[in-house]
Amino acid sequence: MAKRARGTTRPGQRRPIQRAGRALPGRPPAGPPPEGLSDVEVARAADLESALVASEHAEQPTTSRRTERDRPRATEDSLALRRRPTGPSRLAAEAAEEYRYVARDVRRIALIGGSMFGILAVLYVLLEVAGVGRH
């Protein structure tokens, strides 16, 4: 079978529509993007930057820094939230956190199951060996 030439279409497909680059009414024709920024854009950016810097300086005196003795003690959970890893190690950290919950649940299940087994053993000794409840 011969190789198809580029630009031909397969059976059941239409050719792509050839659109002319015409300008819309009221808008200038699309051309290459202008190089750099205009003077108006540079002035606006400078105004925005000065406003941001002024607001940062205005907020800084009202925010007091805490000393070491004023800071609350960091708990294990707050440290874990602050140091949340990303990437492949994040998956390992989430698995380790999930493992803590699973280990806690397994301990609770073992405690409840062991206590139920102990209660059954005490009831067996009372009813069968000691004869409590026989007529």
Buried (B, 14 or more C-beta within 10 A) or exposed (E): EEEEEEEEEEEEEEEEEEEEEEEEEEEEEEEEEEEEEEEEEEEEEEEEEEEEEEEEEEEEEEEEEEEEEEEEEEEEEEEEEEEEEEEEEEEEBEEEEEEEEEEEEEEEEEEEEEEEEEEEEEEEEEEEEEEEEEE
